[in-house]
Amino acid sequence: MVRDVFIEEIIKKKMEPLDWLLILVVFTVCLGLTGVFLFFTLIFPFCLVLAGLTVYFGYFFITRRSVEFEYSLTNDTFDVDKIIAKRTRKRLISTSVRNFDDFGPYHPEEHAQKQYEKKYFSCSSLKADDLWYFVAKGSNEGNTLVVFNGSERLLQAIKEQLPRQMYQEFFGRN
């Protein structure tokens, strides 16, 4: 019996040292520019507007470091979206599970020598324990590697949608 499947999960990307460094640099530059503009406000009143814009753009760029990934599995269609600062959404890939060329637990050393048109690391961290990957052809791209955090519920639903030959190759006969 075929049943409809709809699973949606959101994973927050963990901040890395590079993210913190960029936040520090943007904050320092904005603080310095705001100070300079406020100093020149006595001579040029328009500098008060520039100081306000500097604060706004600093806030805008700092909040863009907050990234989440949404996985959505609807029947056999797997979508991965990138959500930036809870205000911008970008579709990374949308593909059918039946079109997966490869699927399994992610080990970086296995993919070091392989060539992909695109690579999407849509996971909380590359050091996480529950990393899985799939290789598929996206609608606009060629061979695409997608690394994601696979919850037990999501993986079970993906396994049900895999072609029988691929399922048996990865998980044995059940």
C-alpha positions as CSV (number, residue, x, y, z in Angstrom):
1,M,0.0,0.0,0.0
2,V,1.4,3.4,-1.0
3,R,1.0,6.1,1.5
4,D,1.6,9.9,1.2
5,V,4.6,11.2,2.9
6,F,5.3,14.8,4.1
7,I,8.2,15.5,6.4
8,E,9.7,18.9,7.1
9,E,12.7,19.6,9.2
10,I,14.7,22.8,10.0
11,I,18.4,22.6,11.0
12,K,20.2,25.6,12.3
13,K,23.8,26.0,11.1
14,K,26.3,26.3,14.0
15,M,28.5,29.4,14.0
16,E,32.1,28.7,13.1
17,P,35.2,30.7,14.1
18,L,35.1,32.4,10.6
19,D,31.6,33.5,11.2
20,W,32.6,35.1,14.6
21,L,35.6,36.8,13.0
22,L,33.4,38.3,10.2
23,I,30.9,39.5,12.9
24,L,33.7,41.1,14.8
25,V,35.2,42.8,11.8
26,V,31.8,44.2,10.6
27,F,31.0,45.4,14.1
28,T,34.4,47.1,14.5
29,V,34.2,48.8,11.1
30,C,30.6,50.0,11.7
31,L,31.5,51.3,15.1
32,G,34.4,53.2,13.7
33,L,32.4,54.6,10.8
34,T,29.6,55.6,13.1
35,G,32.0,57.5,15.4
36,V,33.5,59.3,12.4
37,F,30.1,60.3,11.0
38,L,28.9,61.5,14.4
39,F,32.0,63.6,14.8
40,F,31.4,65.3,11.4
41,T,27.7,65.8,12.2
42,L,28.7,69.2,13.8
43,I,30.0,70.4,10.4
44,F,27.8,68.4,8.0
45,P,24.3,67.5,9.5
46,F,23.8,65.0,6.7
47,C,26.4,62.7,8.4
48,L,23.8,61.8,11.0
49,V,21.9,60.0,8.3
50,L,25.1,58.3,7.2
51,A,25.7,57.2,10.8
52,G,22.2,55.7,11.0
53,L,22.7,53.9,7.7
54,T,26.0,52.5,8.9
55,V,24.3,51.1,12.0
56,Y,21.5,49.6,9.9
57,F,23.8,47.9,7.4
58,G,26.0,46.6,10.2
59,Y,22.9,45.0,11.7
60,F,21.9,43.7,8.3
61,F,25.2,42.0,7.6
62,I,25.7,40.6,11.1
63,T,22.2,39.0,11.1
64,R,22.9,37.4,7.7
65,R,25.3,35.0,9.5
66,S,22.3,33.2,11.0
67,V,21.6,30.4,8.5
68,E,19.1,27.5,8.7
69,F,18.4,24.7,6.3
70,E,15.0,23.2,5.6
71,Y,14.5,19.7,4.4
72,S,11.2,18.8,3.0
73,L,10.2,15.4,1.7
74,T,6.9,15.2,-0.1
75,N,6.2,11.7,-1.4
76,D,9.4,11.2,-3.4
77,T,10.4,14.8,-3.9
78,F,13.2,16.0,-1.7
79,D,13.8,19.8,-1.4
80,V,16.6,21.5,0.4
81,D,16.2,25.3,1.1
82,K,18.6,27.7,2.7
83,I,17.0,30.3,5.1
84,I,19.1,33.4,5.8
85,A,18.3,35.5,8.9
86,K,14.7,34.1,8.9
87,R,13.8,36.6,6.1
88,T,15.3,35.2,2.9
89,R,14.7,31.7,1.4
90,K,16.7,30.1,-1.4
91,R,16.0,26.7,-3.0
92,L,19.3,24.8,-3.2
93,I,18.0,21.7,-4.8
94,S,14.8,19.9,-5.6
95,T,15.0,16.3,-6.9
96,S,13.2,13.0,-6.7
97,V,14.5,10.4,-4.3
98,R,14.2,7.9,-7.2
99,N,16.8,9.9,-9.1
100,F,19.5,9.6,-6.5
101,D,22.7,8.3,-8.0
102,D,24.3,7.7,-4.7
103,F,23.1,7.8,-1.0
104,G,24.5,6.9,2.4
105,P,26.4,8.1,5.5
106,Y,28.8,10.9,4.7
107,H,32.5,10.3,5.1
108,P,34.6,13.2,3.7
109,E,37.5,11.0,2.6
110,E,35.3,9.1,0.2
111,H,34.4,12.2,-1.7
112,A,37.8,14.0,-1.7
113,Q,38.8,12.7,-5.2
114,K,35.3,12.8,-6.8
115,Q,34.3,15.6,-9.0
116,Y,30.9,17.3,-8.6
117,E,29.3,20.3,-10.5
118,K,27.9,21.6,-7.2
119,K,28.4,20.8,-3.5
120,Y,25.9,21.9,-0.9
121,F,26.8,21.4,2.8
122,S,23.3,21.9,4.2
123,C,24.1,20.7,7.7
124,S,24.6,22.1,11.2
125,S,28.3,21.3,11.1
126,L,30.7,19.2,9.1
127,K,31.7,17.6,12.4
128,A,28.2,16.4,13.3
129,D,27.7,12.6,13.8
130,D,24.4,12.2,11.8
131,L,25.6,13.4,8.4
132,W,24.2,11.7,5.3
133,Y,24.7,12.6,1.6
134,F,23.1,12.0,-1.7
135,V,24.3,12.6,-5.2
136,A,21.6,13.6,-7.8
137,K,21.1,15.7,-10.8
138,G,19.4,19.0,-9.9
139,S,17.0,20.8,-12.3
140,N,19.7,23.3,-13.4
141,E,22.9,21.7,-12.3
142,G,24.8,18.6,-13.3
143,N,26.1,16.1,-10.7
144,T,25.3,17.6,-7.3
145,L,26.5,16.5,-3.8
146,V,24.2,17.4,-0.9
147,V,25.3,16.7,2.7
148,F,22.6,17.0,5.3
149,N,21.7,16.0,8.9
150,G,19.5,13.0,8.7
151,S,17.0,12.4,11.5
152,E,15.7,8.9,11.9
153,R,12.2,9.8,10.7
154,L,13.5,11.5,7.6
155,L,15.9,8.7,6.7
156,Q,13.2,6.1,7.1
157,A,11.0,8.0,4.7
158,I,13.8,8.4,2.2
159,K,14.6,4.6,2.5
160,E,11.0,3.8,1.6
161,Q,11.2,5.9,-1.5
162,L,14.5,4.6,-2.8
163,P,14.5,2.3,-5.8
164,R,14.7,-1.3,-4.7
165,Q,18.1,-2.0,-6.2
166,M,19.7,1.0,-4.4
167,Y,17.9,0.1,-1.2
168,Q,19.3,-3.5,-1.3
169,E,22.8,-2.2,-2.2
170,F,23.0,0.1,0.9
171,F,20.8,-1.6,3.5
172,G,20.7,-5.3,2.4
173,R,17.7,-7.4,1.8
174,N,14.9,-6.8,4.4
